[in-house]
């Protein structure tokens, strides 16, 4: 190749290399990167045009043809492996060979996950300086979410160090505790009380409800307290109902003895 052709090609590759390094440092694409991308393309094309005769002669040599044939075989094999890897990531599936299905979701959880129609994000915020927010918790939660991801391609997972990313922690109102787990659909965020299969399933059910039916419990006549946690209270029953329903107290004599129009049931 001529000296000018080499300068064009090397200059173009340097522009592309600089663009790639900047993109890695910046963490994404920036409109200014179109400049080195365009300049690199122009220089490489100029180099090819400058020495097109030499390049044509090189590719028509017998030794070059044999080398290209071998290169084509290797390239096809690499493309096949890349496609296989992409398909395995996109259509990832796990098989649970344990007799008790220890690494599988329950039928109800699978049904809930498969019924998701919107992109749903599970977000873990943790404090690595706290023993209860260390690698063991992070790994167990990641494995748990992976079971849900295996049932639905709508679910994604993120883990953030609350100390390194305080802005994200503030966005989720996370300020205390070793870790916190959230489920999010669009702008709707919901804290997952327990990092268990049941806790994640409850959160997914709540997010999927656009309109929650209202269940009223009669009060004011000596009925059991809805919020009491003792043996005579109904707090545990109410917690279960609130996964799907909006539970409210109803004092009939204070409401002209009328049942509210939005009541789906009165207990």
C-alpha positions in Angstrom: 0.0 0.0 0.0 1.0 3.6 -0.5 2.1 5.8 2.4 -1.0 7.9 2.0 -3.3 4.9 2.0 -1.7 3.6 5.2 -2.1 6.9 6.9 -5.8 7.0 5.9 -6.5 3.5 7.1 -4.6 3.9 10.4 -6.2 7.3 11.0 -9.6 5.9 10.5 -9.0 3.0 12.8 -7.6 5.3 15.5 -10.8 7.5 15.3 -12.9 4.3 15.8 -10.7 3.1 18.6 -11.1 6.5 20.3 -14.8 6.4 19.8 -15.0 2.9 21.4 -12.9 3.9 24.4 -14.9 7.1 25.0 -18.2 5.0 24.8 -16.9 2.6 27.4 -15.8 5.4 29.8 -19.0 7.4 29.3 -21.1 4.3 29.7 -23.3 4.7 26.6 -23.8 6.5 23.4 -23.4 10.3 23.1 -24.3 12.3 20.0 -20.8 13.7 19.8 -19.5 10.2 19.0 -21.0 10.6 15.5 -18.0 12.8 14.7 -15.2 10.2 15.2 -17.5 7.5 13.7 -18.0 9.6 10.5 -14.3 10.7 10.2 -13.1 7.2 10.7 -15.4 5.9 8.0 -14.4 8.7 5.6 -10.7 8.0 6.1 -11.0 4.2 5.7 -13.0 4.6 2.5 -10.4 7.2 1.2 -7.6 4.7 2.0 -9.4 1.9 0.1 -10.1 4.1 -2.9 -6.5 5.4 -2.9 -5.0 1.9 -3.2 -7.9 -0.1 -4.8 -5.6 -1.5 -7.5 -3.1 -3.0 -4.9 -6.0 -4.3 -2.8 -7.6 -5.9 -5.9 -4.3 -7.6 -6.9 -3.8 -8.9 -3.3 -7.2 -10.5 -3.2 -6.8 -12.2 -6.6 -3.6 -14.0 -5.6 -3.9 -17.8 -5.2 -2.5 -17.8 -1.7 -4.9 -15.1 -0.7 -7.9 -17.1 -2.0 -6.9 -20.2 0.0 -6.5 -18.1 3.1 -9.8 -16.4 2.6 -11.5 -19.8 2.2 -10.1 -20.9 5.5 -11.0 -17.6 7.0 -14.6 -17.9 5.7 -15.0 -21.3 7.4 -13.7 -19.9 10.7 -15.9 -16.8 10.4 -19.0 -19.0 9.7 -18.2 -21.1 12.7 -17.8 -18.0 14.9 -21.1 -16.5 13.6 -22.8 -19.8 14.4 -21.5 -19.8 18.0 -22.5 -16.2 18.4 -26.0 -16.9 17.2 -26.3 -19.9 19.5 -25.1 -17.8 22.4 -27.6 -15.0 21.6 -30.5 -17.6 21.4 -29.5 -19.2 24.6 -29.5 -15.8 26.4 -32.8 -14.7 24.8 -34.6 -18.0 25.3 -32.9 -19.1 28.5 -34.6 -22.1 30.2 -33.6 -24.0 33.3 -34.4 -27.6 34.2 -35.0 -28.7 37.8 -34.0 -32.3 38.2 -34.5 -32.4 42.0 -37.2 -34.7 43.2 -38.9 -32.0 45.4 -38.5 -29.3 42.7 -36.4 -27.2 45.1 -35.2 -25.0 42.2 -38.6 -24.3 40.7 -41.5 -21.9 41.3 -44.8 -23.1 42.5 -47.6 -23.4 39.9 -49.3 -20.3 41.2 -46.1 -18.2 41.0 -45.4 -19.4 37.5 -49.0 -18.5 36.5 -48.6 -15.0 37.9 -45.2 -14.5 36.2 -46.5 -15.7 32.8 -49.6 -13.4 33.1 -47.4 -10.3 33.2 -48.2 -8.1 30.2 -45.9 -5.1 31.1 -42.1 -4.9 31.5 -41.4 -5.4 35.2 -38.2 -4.6 37.0 -37.1 -6.2 40.2 -34.6 -3.8 42.0 -32.3 -4.7 44.9 -30.7 -1.9 46.9 -28.1 -3.1 49.4 -25.4 -1.9 51.8 -22.2 -4.0 51.4 -20.9 -2.8 54.8 -23.8 -4.5 56.5 -23.4 -8.3 57.1 -27.0 -8.9 56.3 -26.7 -7.1 52.9 -23.6 -8.9 51.8 -22.9 -11.3 48.9 -24.9 -14.1 50.3 -28.2 -12.1 50.3 -27.4 -10.6 46.9 -26.7 -14.0 45.4 -29.9 -15.6 46.9 -32.1 -12.8 45.6 -30.5 -12.9 42.2 -31.2 -16.7 42.0 -34.8 -16.2 43.2 -35.4 -13.5 40.5 -33.9 -15.8 37.9 -36.6 -18.4 38.6 -39.2 -15.7 37.7 -37.2 -14.6 34.7 -37.3 -18.2 33.5 -41.1 -18.1 33.6 -41.4 -14.6 31.9 -39.2 -12.6 29.6 -40.9 -9.4 30.9 -39.0 -9.5 34.1 -35.6 -7.8 34.5 -33.3 -7.5 37.5 -31.0 -4.8 38.8 -28.8 -4.6 41.9 -27.5 -1.3 43.2 -25.0 -0.4 46.0 -26.9 2.2 48.0 -23.7 3.8 49.1 -22.3 4.1 45.5 -25.6 5.1 44.0 -27.4 7.3 46.5 -29.6 8.9 43.8 -31.1 5.6 43.0 -31.6 4.8 46.7 -33.4 8.2 47.1 -35.6 7.4 44.1 -36.9 4.3 45.9 -37.0 6.0 49.4 -34.5 3.6 50.7 -32.6 5.0 53.7 -32.2 2.3 56.3 -31.8 -1.5 56.6 -29.2 -3.8 55.1 -31.1 -4.2 51.9 -34.5 -3.5 50.3 -36.3 -5.2 47.3 -38.7 -3.4 45.0 -40.9 -4.3 42.0 -41.6 -1.6 39.4 -43.8 -1.3 36.3 -43.4 2.1 34.6 -43.7 4.7 37.3 -45.4 2.4 39.8 -43.0 1.2 42.5 -43.8 -1.4 45.2 -41.7 -2.5 48.1 -41.4 -6.3 48.5 -41.7 -7.0 52.2 -40.1 -10.4 52.2 -37.3 -11.5 49.7 -39.1 -14.8 49.1 -41.0 -16.4 46.3 -44.3 -15.6 48.1 -43.2 -12.0 48.6 -42.3 -11.5 44.9 -45.5 -13.2 43.8 -47.6 -10.9 46.0 -45.9 -7.8 44.5 -46.4 -9.0 41.0 -50.1 -9.6 41.7 -50.5 -6.1 43.2 -48.8 -4.5 40.2 -51.0 -6.4 37.8 -54.2 -5.0 39.4 -55.3 -1.9 37.7 -58.6 -1.7 39.6 -58.8 -3.3 43.0 -62.1 -4.5 44.4 -63.1 -3.1 47.7 -64.0 -5.4 50.7 -65.7 -3.8 53.7 -65.6 -5.2 57.2 -68.4 -4.0 59.5 -67.1 -2.2 62.7 -68.7 -0.4 65.6 -70.6 -3.4 67.1 -67.9 -5.2 69.0 -66.4 -6.9 65.9 -62.8 -8.0 65.9 -60.1 -5.4 65.3 -58.8 -5.4 61.7 -55.4 -4.2 62.6 -54.8 -6.1 65.9 -52.1 -8.7 65.8 -53.2 -10.7 68.9 -55.3 -13.9 68.9 -58.6 -11.9 68.6 -57.4 -9.6 65.8 -57.8 -10.0 62.1 -54.5 -8.3 60.9 -53.1 -11.5 59.4 -56.3 -12.2 57.4 -56.4 -8.5 56.3 -52.8 -8.8 55.1 -53.7 -11.8 53.0 -56.7 -10.0 51.5 -54.8 -6.9 50.7 -52.7 -8.7 48.2 -55.7 -8.6 45.8 -58.3 -6.4 47.5 -58.7 -3.0 49.0 -59.8 -3.7 52.6 -61.7 -0.9 54.5 -63.7 -0.7 57.7 -67.4 0.2 57.5 -69.5 1.7 60.3 -73.0 1.4 59.0 -74.7 3.8 61.5 -72.2 6.5 60.6 -73.0 6.0 56.9 -76.8 6.3 57.2 -76.9 2.5 57.2 -76.0 2.4 53.6 -73.6 0.0 51.8 -71.1 2.0 49.7 -71.6 1.7 46.0 -68.0 0.5 45.4 -68.4 -2.5 47.8 -67.6 -5.8 46.1 -68.3 -7.6 49.5 -69.3 -6.7 53.0 -68.1 -9.0 55.8 
